[in-house]
């Protein structure tokens, strides 16, 4: 069983690449073993799966595992009536392993949809991360919980807090990576290319437990301002 609609995403990380490419549909494939190549055998059965716009890696992997198990049972029950189909090599794409470097945020070039797509794909595992200079030390921060771009836009519009993103969102020449805490929505807003991203929870490299946006603002941001 392979968690993609082969021949798309042959390789070790099909679910990651499905989300990285912001696909709207994936699925599972029951295939025969190929004598020479992985994931290249004839397809016995495929079942498509519609991807919800905000699903993340672990949830999608769990759902595809459940679908794959049911599909495998169906394939076994109807094995003698299945008609194997050759994969079209011209349509084959690869899904190599992902790395932590793929989650290093480039605030100056990534817009929020790009960041959110990376977070959906990598946030549950290798993470999406950035750095903070704190007390002359550089710490790595992992963003654990982001609002969708649609929800972030609604939150920004609803917030009238004087210290919130509304006070800077329309300002000119705001540098990429600028962080603002909005006390009304309890969100950290971080400037990215062409807009603002919204974070609810993050993990600080030197701490075992995650912190929410308010705790981060009360601790690290206030210390930075002193």
N, C-alpha and C positions, 0 to 999 in steps of 0.2 A: 504494500500500500504506500502510495506517495501523496503527500498533501499539496498537490497542485493539479491543474488540468494539463497533463503532459501532452505535447513535448515542452510546454512552457515551464521554466524553472527547474531544469534538471540540476541536481547537486545537493549540497549539504544543508542549504538554508532557504528553502523555497518560501516559507511563511514570512521570513524577514523581507525578502525581496518583493513579495506580493504587497506588503505594506509600504515598503520604501518607494515603490512605483505607484502607490495610491490607487491600486486596482479596485474596481468595484465588484469583481467576481473572481472567485477561485473555486476550489473543489478538491475532490480526492480521485485518485486513479488506482485501480487494481490492475497490475501488469504482470506479464511473464518475465522471468529472468532472461537477460541477454547474455550471450556467451562472452562478449568482449567489453561491453560498456554498461555503466550503471545507469539506471532509469531510462533505458532505451528499448526495453522489451515491448512486445505487442500489448496493446491495451485491451483488457478483458471487459472492464466496466468503468464508467466515469459518472460521477454525480456532482453537479455544480453547487456552489454555495454563494449566496449574496452577502457581501461584506458590508456591515453597517458602518457609517462614516466615522464613528468615534471608537470603534473597537481597537484594543491594543493586542500586543503579541500573545500574551499568555491566554487571554480569553479566546482569541482566534485559534490558537493551537489546541486548546481544550475542545472547542467545538468541532474542529476538523478531526481530532482523534475520535470523538464520539461518532461522527458521521462515517469515518473510515472503518470503524469497527462494525457498524451496521451494514455498510456496503460490502465489506469482506464476507460477512455471513451470507448476504444475498448472493454474492458471487459463488460461494461454495455450494449453496443450495441449488443454484441454476447452472453450475459449471458446464455440464454437458450440452447445454443449449446456447452458450455464449459463442459469439463470433469474434475472434481476436482481430484487432485492427492494427496495422502497422502505423507507427508514428511518422509524421512528416518531418524529415530532417531539416527542411528549409524553414520550418516554424520553431525549431528548437532554440531555447534560450537557457543561459546558465544562471545558477544561484549559488555562488561561492560563499564560503564562510564570511561572517561579518567580524569587524574588529572594533575595539574601543575607540580608535581614532575616528571612526565614522560618526561617533556621537559628540565629538568636540565641536561646540557651537561657534560659528563665525557670525557674530552679531552684525557685522558690517555688510555681509553679502546675503545672509539668509533672511527672507521675509517670514512672517509668522506662519503661513501655510506650510512652508518648507520645514520650519522648526517643529511644527505640530506633527507633520508626517514622520519626521525622524523620531520624535518622542513616541508616537504610536508603535513604531517598529522596534525601537531599541530601548525605550524607557523601562520596560519590565526586566531587562537582562543586563546588557552592557551599559545602558544608561545614556542620557544626553547630559553633557556637563560643560561647565565653564569655570573660570577662576576668579578669585577675590583676593586682593592684597589686604591683609589684616594684621596689624601690629608688626609690619615689615616682613610678614610671612605670606607666601602665596598658597592659598587653600583651594582645593578643588570642590566645587559644588555640583551636586547631581540634582537636576530638576525632576521631581517625582510625580507631580500632579499639575498638569496644564489645562486651562480652559480651551475649548475648541475656539477657533477664530470667530465663529458666529456668536458663541456665548460671551467671548471677550468683548466683542463689539457692543453687545447689549449691556454688559456690565459697565463699560466705559460711558455709555450714553446715560445710564441710570445714576451714575455716581455724581454727586454734587459736592463732595468733600473738598475743602479748601486745600488740603495737603494731598489730594488724590491725583490720579493721572489726568483729570480734566484740566488741571492747572498748567500742564506742560505738553499735553498731547498735540496741541495746535501750535506750539512754539517752534520757531525756526532754529536750525543748527543744533538740535539736541543730539549729542554724540551717541553712537551705537554703544550698547552696553550700559547706558544710564539706567539706574534702578530707582523706582519711586514706590513707596508703600501707600496704598489707599486705605485709610482706616474705616471707610464706610463699607467697602466690599471685602475687606480683609484679604486683599490681593497684592502681590508684588508685580509691578509692571516694569518690564525690561525692554528698553528700546532696541528694536531690530531694524532691518532694512525696510523702509517704507511704512513703519508702524510700530505697535507695541505688542508684546506678548504678556500673558497673564499667568502667574504661577501661584498655586495654593500651598504647595508643600515641597520641601527640598531636603537634601541630605548633605551635611557638612562633613568634609573629609575627616576631621578630628573628632567627630561625635558618632556614637553608636546609633542613636535614635534620630529619626527624622524630626524636623521642626516645621511648624506652620509659618505662614508669611508674617503674621504679627510677631511671633517669637523671634524670628530672624530680624525683623525691623527693630524691635526693642533692644536686641542684643548687639548684633554686629553692625547694623547701620548707624545706630546712635553712637556707638564707640568710634566709628569712622568719622563722624561729624564733630567729635570733641577734640 
